[in-house]
Structures are given as C-alpha cells and as structure tokens.
C-alpha cells in the first residue's frame, strides 16, 4: 500500500468539521473579540443610536409643532383675508352709495340752478317786455300826438289828455291782438 492510501484510510474524518484544537482556539479568539467589542464598542454604538433616535424624535416633534403653528397662522391669515375682503366690499358699497348720493345732490343742485336761471330769465324778460312796452307806448304816443297835431293843425300839448288818449288807443290795440290769437 502506498503512503497516500494509508493516510487516507487512517483519516476518515469529515472535511467540514475542523480539528478540535483549532475549534477551541477559534472559539476562544471569537469570545475575546466579542467580549472586547461588547465592552468597548457596543456602548458607544448604543449611545450614538440613542442620540440619533432622540434627534429624530425631537425633529419630528419640532416638525409637528411647526406644522401646527403654520396651520394656525394660515387660519389667521385666511380670517384676516376674509375680513379684508368683507371690509373692501363694505367700503366699495359705501363709495357707491356716496357716489350715488353725490350724483343725486349734484343733479338736484343743477336743477335748482337751472330753475333759478330760468326764473331770473323770465323776470328779466318780463321786465324787458314791460320796459319795451312802456318805451313803445311813449314813442307811439308821441308819434300819434305829433301826427294828430299835424292833421288837426294845432298843437296837442295837454299831457294828461294826450296820455289818456294814447293809453286808451293802445289798450284797444292790445285787446284786438289778443282776440285775434
């Protein structure tokens, strides 16, 4: 038998199971490394994780508080905006009412001034008509007297009689003119 065959026959051990001394040394080394890591690194890792968890939870709480505050500010702004719109509508309505009142007042004032001007015009026209009528009566009377004096051949200087005759003549003319209308 060859030495290889003999070695193979002597060792019938499973190749997946390591030899016992190596296994013990590996387990001891693992326990030492694990103990070191558990004593030194694990508290630091837990501390960092706790700080991070607290920061995240604090950040979430701050974000929720900020969101609640933002919501309340938004509601306040909406209320102020609604109030401002209501106030603007009220002011617009008041301005329209005041504008309508001013327009009505200006129309009434214009109507009053127009009526005053018309009344003053009527008074002026009536005064001018009377003055023209009076001046016309005097001129017609004077002309009639002069004409009558030339026709009769003597002067008609009696003013009272002359005035009565002229007035009676003009009154008859006015009555005839009114009857013709």
C-alpha positions as CSV (number, residue, x, y, z in Angstrom):
1,X,0.0,0.0,0.0
2,X,1.1,3.3,-0.8
3,X,1.5,6.0,1.8
4,X,-1.3,8.1,0.4
5,X,-3.7,5.4,0.6
6,X,-2.6,4.6,4.0
7,X,-3.1,8.2,5.1
8,X,-6.4,8.4,3.5
9,X,-7.5,5.3,5.3
10,X,-6.2,6.5,8.7
11,X,-8.0,9.8,8.4
12,X,-11.6,9.1,7.9
13,X,-12.6,12.4,9.3
14,X,-15.2,14.7,7.9
15,X,-13.5,17.6,6.0
16,X,-16.2,20.0,7.1
17,X,-15.5,19.6,10.8
18,X,-12.3,21.3,11.8
19,X,-9.9,19.6,14.3
20,X,-10.9,20.1,18.0
21,X,-7.8,22.1,19.0
22,X,-8.4,24.6,16.2
23,X,-12.0,24.8,17.1
24,X,-11.3,25.6,20.7
25,X,-8.7,28.2,19.8
26,X,-11.1,29.8,17.3
27,X,-13.9,29.9,19.8
28,X,-11.6,31.4,22.5
29,X,-10.4,34.1,20.0
30,X,-14.1,34.8,19.0
31,X,-15.1,35.1,22.6
32,X,-12.3,37.6,23.3
33,X,-13.1,39.7,20.3
34,X,-16.8,39.6,21.0
35,X,-16.2,40.5,24.7
36,X,-13.9,43.4,23.7
37,X,-16.5,44.7,21.1
38,X,-19.3,44.2,23.6
39,X,-17.5,46.2,26.4
40,X,-15.9,49.0,24.3
41,X,-17.9,49.4,21.0
42,X,-21.4,48.4,21.9
43,X,-22.0,51.2,24.5
44,X,-20.7,53.8,22.0
45,X,-22.8,52.4,19.2
46,X,-25.9,52.3,21.5
47,X,-25.1,55.9,22.7
48,X,-24.9,57.1,19.1
49,X,-28.1,55.3,18.2
50,X,-29.9,56.7,21.2
51,X,-28.7,60.2,20.3
52,X,-29.8,59.8,16.8
53,X,-33.2,58.4,17.8
54,X,-33.7,61.3,20.2
55,X,-32.7,63.8,17.5
56,X,-35.1,62.2,15.0
57,X,-37.9,62.1,17.5
58,X,-37.1,65.7,18.5
59,X,-37.1,66.7,14.9
60,X,-40.4,65.0,14.3
61,X,-41.9,66.8,17.4
62,X,-40.5,70.1,16.2
63,X,-41.8,69.5,12.7
64,X,-45.2,68.6,14.1
65,X,-45.2,71.8,16.3
66,X,-44.1,73.9,13.3
67,X,-46.8,72.3,11.2
68,X,-49.5,73.1,13.9
69,X,-48.1,76.6,14.2
70,X,-48.1,77.1,10.4
71,X,-51.7,75.8,10.3
72,X,-52.8,78.3,13.0
73,X,-51.0,81.1,11.2
74,X,-52.7,80.0,7.9
75,X,-56.1,80.1,9.6
76,X,-55.3,83.6,11.0
77,X,-54.3,84.8,7.5
78,X,-57.4,83.3,6.0
79,X,-59.5,85.0,8.6
80,X,-57.7,88.3,8.0
81,X,-58.1,87.9,4.3
82,X,-61.8,87.2,4.6
83,X,-62.2,90.2,6.9
84,X,-60.2,92.4,4.5
85,X,-62.4,91.3,1.6
86,X,-65.5,92.0,3.6
87,X,-64.2,95.4,4.6
88,X,-63.3,96.1,0.9
89,X,-66.8,95.1,-0.2
90,X,-68.3,97.3,2.5
91,X,-66.1,100.3,1.5
92,X,-66.9,99.7,-2.1
93,X,-70.6,99.7,-1.2
94,X,-70.3,102.9,0.8
95,X,-68.4,104.5,-2.0
96,X,-71.1,103.6,-4.5
97,X,-73.8,104.9,-2.1
98,X,-71.8,108.1,-1.6
99,X,-71.3,108.4,-5.3
100,X,-75.0,108.0,-6.0
101,X,-75.8,110.5,-3.2
102,X,-73.3,113.0,-4.7
103,X,-74.7,112.5,-8.2
104,X,-78.3,113.0,-6.9
105,X,-77.2,116.0,-4.9
106,X,-75.4,117.5,-8.0
107,X,-78.5,116.8,-10.1
108,X,-80.7,118.5,-7.6
109,X,-78.3,121.4,-7.4
110,X,-78.1,121.6,-11.2
111,X,-81.9,121.5,-11.4
112,X,-82.2,124.2,-8.7
113,X,-79.7,126.4,-10.5
114,X,-81.4,125.8,-13.8
115,X,-84.7,126.8,-12.3
116,X,-83.2,129.9,-10.7
117,X,-81.7,130.9,-14.1
118,X,-84.9,130.2,-15.9
119,X,-86.9,132.2,-13.2
120,X,-84.3,135.1,-13.4
121,X,-84.6,134.9,-17.2
122,X,-88.4,135.1,-17.1
123,X,-88.2,138.0,-14.6
124,X,-85.7,139.8,-16.9
125,X,-87.7,139.1,-20.0
126,X,-90.9,140.3,-18.3
127,X,-89.0,143.5,-17.1
128,X,-87.6,144.0,-20.6
129,X,-91.0,143.4,-22.1
130,X,-92.6,146.0,-19.8
131,X,-89.8,148.4,-20.4
132,X,-90.1,147.9,-24.2
133,X,-93.9,148.2,-23.9
134,X,-93.6,151.4,-21.9
135,X,-91.0,152.8,-24.2
136,X,-93.1,151.8,-27.2
137,X,-96.2,153.3,-25.7
138,X,-94.4,156.6,-25.2
139,X,-92.9,156.6,-28.7
140,X,-96.2,155.6,-30.3
141,X,-98.0,158.1,-28.2
142,X,-95.5,160.8,-29.1
143,X,-95.7,159.9,-32.8
144,X,-99.5,159.8,-32.6
145,X,-99.7,163.1,-30.9
146,X,-97.3,164.7,-33.4
147,X,-99.3,163.2,-36.3
148,X,-102.6,164.3,-34.8
149,X,-101.3,167.8,-34.2
150,X,-100.2,168.0,-37.8
151,X,-103.5,166.7,-39.0
152,X,-105.6,169.0,-36.8
153,X,-103.3,171.8,-37.4
154,X,-102.9,172.7,-33.7
155,X,-100.6,171.5,-31.0
156,X,-101.9,168.9,-28.6
157,X,-99.7,169.8,-25.7
158,X,-102.0,168.8,-22.9
159,X,-100.0,166.0,-21.5
160,X,-102.7,164.5,-19.3
161,X,-105.2,164.3,-22.1
162,X,-102.5,163.1,-24.5
163,X,-101.6,160.3,-22.1
164,X,-105.2,159.2,-21.6
165,X,-105.8,159.1,-25.4
166,X,-102.7,157.2,-26.1
167,X,-103.3,154.7,-23.3
168,X,-106.9,154.1,-24.5
169,X,-105.7,153.7,-28.1
170,X,-103.0,151.2,-27.1
171,X,-105.4,149.2,-24.8
172,X,-107.8,148.8,-27.7
173,X,-105.0,147.6,-30.0
174,X,-103.9,145.0,-27.3
175,X,-107.4,143.8,-26.9
176,X,-107.8,143.4,-30.7
177,X,-104.4,141.5,-30.8
178,X,-105.4,139.1,-28.0
179,X,-108.8,138.5,-29.6
180,X,-107.0,137.6,-32.9
181,X,-104.9,135.0,-31.2
